[in-house]
Amino acid sequence: MTQRVVGADRPVRREDRRRGVMGWVDVRGRRLGGLAFILNRVTGLGVLFYLYLHLVVLSQLAVGPAAWDSLLKNVFLNPVFLMLDVVLLAGLLIHGLNGIRLALVGFGLVVDRQRALLLAFGVIGAVVLVIGALRFISDAGAR
């Protein structure tokens, strides 16, 4: 069996891409919808990681109110942690809005308007992200 070598003189074909998990992030030869799908997978894994981290943090409530208050003052109101909240919001917006787009395309409703829908959801997500980031910053300043 001969092995194919991907040359620079021809486009990357689907069978030339990696298979498995590394194939998830292989961007060669993908269109905008494929790139959005990769982004959806990556943000989904990030949201799953955050869910487990959130459960670990909430376990501090079982220790007692003093432990929770200390965690709140020393960690959650830290500017670095607040920036991570903005990153989390961005991940949630990307995953949620792109998931809605994928569901609509999957049902065959807007197959020919994927780029416009992606752009519209991108603008909506950016506006909500800016509003959310400003809200995080103003709430942290008030405390």
N, C-alpha and C positions, 0 to 999 in steps of 0.2 A: 504494500500500500504506500503510495507516495504522499508526502506531506506538502500541503500548500503553503507557500510563503506569500504574505501580503506585500505587494510591491507598491511603490509610490506612484506608479504610472497608471494604476487602475483604482476605481473606487472600492471601498470596503463593502463586501457583500455580507448578508445576514449570516451565512454559514461560516464566515471567517471570524466572527466575533467570539469572544470567550463565552463559555457556558457556565452555569452555576451562579453563585452570588457575585462573583467579579463581573459577570455579564450584566448585572443590574446597573453598574455604573460606567459601562463602556459606552462612551458617547460617539464613537466613530460611526458615521453614516446614519445617524438618527436625525429625524426632523424635530420640529418644535414640540409636537405632541409627545414624542418619545422622550424628549428631555424633561418635559413636565411630568411624565409618568415616573421617571427616575427620581425626580425631586419629591414626588409624592411618596415613593417608597422610603427615601432617606428621612423625610420629615416624620413619616409614620413610625420608623424605628426610634427617632428622637423623642416623639411623644410617648411611646411605650416605655423608654428609659425613664422619662420624667415621671410617669405614673408610679413606677416602683420607688423612685427617689421620694416622691410625694408621700407614699405610704410609710416610708422609713421616718420621714420628718414628722408626720402625724403621730408616730408612736411616742414622740416626746410629750404628747398630751397625757399619756398614761403615767408618765413619771411624776407629773404634778404641775401646778400653775407656775411655780417659781422657775422650773426648767424651761417651760414654754416662753415665759416673759424674757428670760435671759437669751434664749435663741432668737426671739423676735428683735430685741434691742441690739444684739451683737452681730447677727448674721443677716437677717431679712431686710434691715434698713441700711445695710452697707451699700454704697454706690455700685460696687462690682456686682453684687447680687441683684440689684435693681436693673442693671444692664442685662443680666441673664434672664430676668423677667421679660424684657423687651425681645430678646432672642426667642424665648418660649412663645410669646405672643406671635412673633413672625412665623415660627414653625407651625403653630396652630392655624393661623390664617392661611398659610400656603397649603397645608394638608387639607383643611376643610374646604376651602374654595376650589382647589384643584380636584378634590374628591367629588364635589358637586358637578364640576365640568365633566369629569370622567363618567359619572353616572348618567348625565344627560346624553353624552356621546354613546355610551353603552346601550341606552334605550333607543338609540337611533333618532333622537330628536334634533340634534344640531351637528350632525356629522360634517356638513359642509361649512360650518361657521366656527370651527375649533379655535382658529387663531384670534378671531374677534372676541370670542367668549373668554379666552385666556387673557387677552389684553384687558377686557372689561373687569374681570375678576382681579387682575393684577392691580389695576387702578383702585378698585374698591378696597383691596387688601392694604395697599400703600396708605390710603387715607385713614383707614381704621388703625393701622400701625402707628402712624404719626400721632393721631389723637390719643391712642393708648399710651405711647411713650411719654407724651406731655403730661398725661394724667398720672403716670407712675412718678414722674419727676416732681410734679406739684404736690402730690400726696406725701412724698418723702420729705419735702421741704416743710410741710405743715406739722410734721411730727417731731 
